[in-house]
């Protein structure tokens, strides 16, 4: 079984009178890609192979998403909702998911821009893990180590402060300010990756702080 989500309990899944259960596919970056249906065999095949497999209601047979296009959905985790009648498959999506050529079957290609941060983070972690020697700026900075990356974060933070002050005086410099902010976020994400941390880890700290304050005066 390739599914790493050991918390998934298939006995909780409630198939309908046709022997089917709805399955929502969400990418690892958080955007919803599609809705399909699984029967018992499709669910077992998905877990066994690590590739999301559905049951076609029109063709009355199993089909592996991507078997024709090559745009497979590689399973990361499976979850079942509180009623047991809907599954959530989190997957690494190889290319667009919709048969029309768009990333998602819902509001095509309209995922919030912030989801790109997850894509960027995935790329940075992959580059660090591979220790690539492609001569790129990213590769050289990773090789330089913590001190050099941290120095860049400090430098970029200073540039953001200066750009913000300039923006206060001249609204026409907004794009320059955003550019400096983007540089800061990039290097901070890189520093997190170098230290084995993620933006998700930071978000969890912020969430915990927020929940800790709730209900307090």
N, C-alpha and C positions, 0 to 999 in steps of 0.2 A: 504493500500500500504506500503510495507516494505522497499522500496528503499529510502535511506536517501538523495539521490541526488536530491534536489528539483529543480535544474536548468535544469533537463532533460525535454525536450519538445517533446512528442511523435508525435505532429502534424508535426514536421519537418522531420520525417522519410519517406523516399521515397521507397516504396516497388516496386520491379520489375514487369514485366508482369506476372510472376508466383505468385505474391503476397508475395515474399520473400525478406528479407534483410540480408546481411552478418553480422555476429556478431563475433568479435574477443574477446576472453577471456584472460584477464591478471590477474595474481594473485596480491594480495595486496603487494607482495614483488617486483613487477615490471617485472617478467618474463612472456612472452607470452605462454599461455598453448594450445590453440586450436582455430579453426575456425569452426563455425557452421552457420546454417541459421534459421531465425525466420520468422513466418508469424504473422499477427496481433494478433491471439489468443495466440501464444507462447510468444510474447512480453508482452501481458497483464497478462498472467499467471506468467511470470517471476517477473513482478512488484508486483503482488498480493501476491505471496507466498514467495518471497525472494530466491527462488531456480531457477537457470538458466535453462530455458526450451527451447528446440529447436523444429523445425519441420523437421522430417526425409523425405528427398526427395525420398528415396528408398521405405520406408514403407508407405509414405503418411499419417503420423500421428504425433502427438506431442510425444516428449519423454523428460523426465527429466534427465539431465546428472547425473549419479550416482544411478539411480533407480534400477539398477541390481548389480553394484559393491559396492554401498554404498559410493562412492567417489563423494559426492555432491559438487556443486559449489554454495556457499552462497553469494548472491548478496550484494555488497557494494555500487556500483554506476553504473549508465548507462550514456553513452555519445553518441552523434551522431556527425559524422564528418561534415565538411563544406558543402559537397554536399548532405548530408542527406541519402546517400546510403550505409553507413557502421556504425555499432554500435560497441562500446567498452564497454564490461562488465567487471568491476573490481570485483573480487570475492575472498572470502576465500576458498581455495581449500582443501578439505578433502581427502588427499592422492593423488596418481598419477592421472593425467587427461587422458592420452592416453590409449586406449584400449590394447596397447601392454605392459602396466605396467610401462611405463616411466612417468616422471612428465609432460613432454610437447610433443606435436605432432610435434614440430619443433626442430631439432637438439637435440634429447633426452638427458636430464640431462646435458646439456652443458651451463646452465645459469652461468653468471659470478659469481665468488666466493663472490663478494661484496654484492650480494643479500642476502647472509646468515646474514649480519648485520641486515637487516630488520626482518628476522626470529628471531634472537636473541633479538632484541628490543621488538618484539611482546611478546616473552616469558617473558622477564623481566617485562613489563607492566602488564601482566596477573598475574604474581607472586605477584607483589605489590598490585594489585587490590584485589586479593583473600586473601591477608594477610595470606598466607599458613604457617602452623606450621609443616613443614616436616623435620625440623632440618638441612636443607641444609645450606651451606655457604651463598648462596644468601639470604635466608630467614632471617638468623641471621644478616646479614649486613643491610638489609632493616630495620629491627627492631631497629638496633643501631642508625639509623637516619643520618641526613645530615652531622654532624661533622665527624662521623666515615667514611662515604663513601668518603667525600671530602679528608680526611686524606689519604685514600687509593689511591686516584687519584694522590695526591702529591707524595706519596711514589713510585708509579708505574712510574710517569713521571721521577723521579730521576733515577730509574732503567734503563729506556730507554736511558737517557743521558749517563750513565756509559757504557751501552752495546754498544752504538754507538761509544764511544771512543775506546772501546776494539776492535770493528769491524774494525776501521781505522787501527789498528796495526796488526790485525789478521783476514783476510777474512774468515777463517774457522769457525768463531763464528757467522756467519750470522743467523743460525737457532736460536741461543740464543737471538740475537737481535730482531728477529721477534717474538719470544715468549714473550719477555718483552713488545714489542709494542702491542701485542694481549691483554696482561693483562691490559695495559693502556686503550685501546679502550673499553674493557669489563667494567672496573670500571667507565669510563667516561659515557658510555651508561647507566649504572646503576644510576649514579648521575642525569643524565638528566631525567630518568624515575621517580626517587624519587621526582624531582621538577616539574613533570607534563609536561616535555618538551620531544622532540623527535630529532632524528638525522635529520629528515626532516626539523624541525624548524631551525636547525643550517645551513642546506644546503640552506634554503631560505635566510638567512642572507648573506651567502657567495655569492649567486647568485645576490642579490640586490647590494652588494658591487661591484661585477664584472661589472654589467650592469651600475652602477653609474660611473664607470671609463671609460667605452667605449666611444670613440670619444674625449677623453681628451688627451692633450699632456703629 
